[in-house]
């Protein structure tokens, strides 16, 4: 039902835009609007990932361009930004230990992309860099600018690789589909380990390889049930929660010793 309501809302926006009066002398510029199937997602300990549907519409679309398939859309769901520490392990005297590390500021914890076509077929690499669009074009701000460019580049590549391996950074080619000349649907993947917090959905419209417009909406991901209670207590009463966790670990160890001891 939530997806149907979002779809109907987008259709209404499209019809309203089409019926609005305008100047006949000047062709209206294309615009893009999006609506999420829900404004929040609740996850529990058994959350195994999900697909989020995003509906959208093109306003003032050129029918000829639409028929020729020269409109492209890229939809991004970007998670909250947080500091990230990347460590490199090396073998010393037969033991693997952390020798070097690099801290990056304001790194999106998750970054899911859906596209009408492969990214290389939509526009040129310079456009992606200017828009900071795509995981490969996200700027990772190092906390220490004094490190060598080679070191920063190495740790940046490792960070992106790790995010991709864990499913937090993903790309869904063909995940954006046109339902008509004006309406489209995008599907982005929420990883099982998706972070809680405010996520931002962004839709980019391209016409014949040129960027035209961008639209955005917000999505709140939060824990629910017992997990939400534990999460809230751990953040609101961190000191008491730490004492309880240590005490519980000690009690569990003592009980385990009693149960499994050999007389």
N, C-alpha and C positions, 0 to 999 in steps of 0.2 A: 504493500500500500504506500509506503514512504517513497519508493521509487516512482510509482505512478503519479503521486502528488507532485514530485519534483519535475517529472516529464510534462505534466499539464501546465505547471507554472511557466516552464520554458516556452511551451507552445503559446501561452497567453502573451508573454513578452514579445514573441516574434510577430504575432498577429497585431498587437498594439502598435509595434514599430511600423508594420506595413500599412496600417490605416492612418498613421499620423500624417498631417499635411506637410509638404515641403516645397522647396523652390524647384520648379520644373527646369529652370535654366541650368542649375548646377547639380551634377550627379552626386548623390549622397555617398559618403565614405563608408566602406564596410565596417561593421562592428561585431563584437562577439560577446555573448553572455553565457554564464554557466550556472547550474544549480545542482547541489549535492542531493543524493537520494536520502541522506540523513545528515543532521548537523552534529551528531556525536556517535561514537562507537564505544560500547562497554565491553571490556575484556575480562576474562577470569584466568585462573591458573591453567585451565585446559584449553586456552585459546590457541588454535593451530593455524591462524592466518585466515584471511578473507579477501574477497574481491569487492572493491568499492566502485559503485557506478556513478558517473558524473554525466548529467545531461547538459546540452548546450544548444545554442542557436546562433546562426549568422544573421545579422541585420543588414539590409540593403545589399544583399549578395547579388552579383551579376549572374543571371541565368546562363549566359553563354560560357562564362568562366567555370561555373559549377558543372555544366554538362561536360566540359573538356577535362574535368578533374584537376584543375589548376589551383584549387584551394587545399591547403594542408593545415592540420591542427596538431599541436603538441600539447599534451596535458601533463602537468607535474604535480605530484603531492609531496610537499617538502615538510619534513619534521622539524621540531624545535631545534634551535642551535645551542650547542654546548661545547665546552672545552674538551679536547681529546688528547690523550697522551699516547704516542706510538713508541714502542720499545723494540730494540733489536737485540736478539740473543746471539752470543758467540760461545764457542766451546773453549773453556779454559781448564787445563788439567783434567780433562775428561768430564767436566761438569758444564752444563749449559746455564749461563747466567746472563742477566741484562747488563750490557755494557754501555749502550748509548740510548738516548731517548730524545724525542722532539715533541713539544706541546703546540697544538694548534688551537686557535681561538674561534669561537662561533662557527663550529662545523655542524651542518645539518645531520642530525642523528640518523634520519632516514630520507630517502630520495627515490621516489618511484616515477617512472616516465611511461607514458603511452603515446603512440604516434600513429598517424595514418599510413606512413611509409617509413622505410629505414631513414635514419637521420641524415645520412649522406645524400639522399635523394630529395630532401626537402629544401635545404638552403646551403650556403657555403660555410666553411669553418669559421671565418671571421665574424659572421652574424651570430653564431653560437657563443663566441667569446664575448662579443659586445653585450649580449643578453644574459651572460652567465647561465646559459641553458644547457642542460645535460651534465651528468656526473663528471665527465672528463673536463668540463669547463668551469666547475665550481672553484672559486678561489679559496684556498686553504691558508688562512693568515697565521704564520708562525708567531709564537709568543716572543721568540728571540730573533730579531732581524739580523743579528750579528753572525749567525751561522752561515756557512758557505752555501751558495746557490745549489751546488751539487748535492750536498747533504739534505737540504730542504726538499729538493726534487725527489730524492730517493725515498724519503719518509712520506712525502705526499703520495707517491705512487703506491707505497705499501699500505697507506691508509685507505685509498680507494679500492685496492685489491681486497683488503680485509672486509670492507663494507659490502662489496659485491659478493664475496664468498659466503657471508652470513645472511644474504638476502635483503639486507637493509637498503642497498642500492640496486635497483632493478630497472629493466627496460622491456616494454611490451610493444613490439612492432606489430602494427595492425590492431592495436588495442583501441584506436579511435575509428569509429565507423559512422558514415553518414547515413541517416535514416531517410533523409530527403535532401533537396537542394539547400535547405535552411537548417535542418535539425541534425544533430549528431549525438553519439553516445560514446563515452570513454570508460574503460575499465582499467583501474590501477590496483596493484596488489599490495595488501597489508601483510607484512611478514609476521611470523609467529612471535618474534621478539620486538615488534613495533613499540616505540617508546610512548609513554603517556604524555599528554600535554596538547598544546594547540598546534595543529598542522595547517598548512596553507596550500590550497589547491589553486593552480594557475593554468590558464589556457592561453596559448599563443596562436594567433592566426597568421598564416602566410599565404600570399597570393603570387603565384608564379615565382616562388623562391624569395620574395620580398616580405619582410615583416610588416604587418599592418596594425594589429591591435592586440591588447592583452586584457584578460579579465581574471578576477580572483574571488575566492570564497574561503571560509575557514571551517575547519573540522576539529572537534574536541575528542580526543581519545582518553578514556579514563578507565580505571579499574572498578570492578563492581563486586558486591557481596563481601565475603569474609576477607578477600584479598584487599579490597578498598579500605576496610577497617584497619588492617595491619599496616598498609601503606600510609594511612593518615596518622596513625599513632607513631610510626617510625619517624615521620617528618615533624610532627608537632611536639613530640616528647622524646627526642632522640636520645637524651642522656638516660632516662628511665628505661627506654627500649633497649639500649645497649647493656645496661645492668641485667635486665630480664633475660636477654639472649645469652649472656655469659653464664648466668645462674642456671638457665635451662640446659646449656651444654654440659656444665659440671654435673648436674643432677642426672642427665642421660648417661654420661660416662660412668658415674658411680653405680647406677642401676645395672648398666651393662656388665660391670665388673662382678656384681653380685650374682647375676643370672648365669654368666659364663665361666665363673671361676671353678677351678678344679680342686676338690678337697683331697 
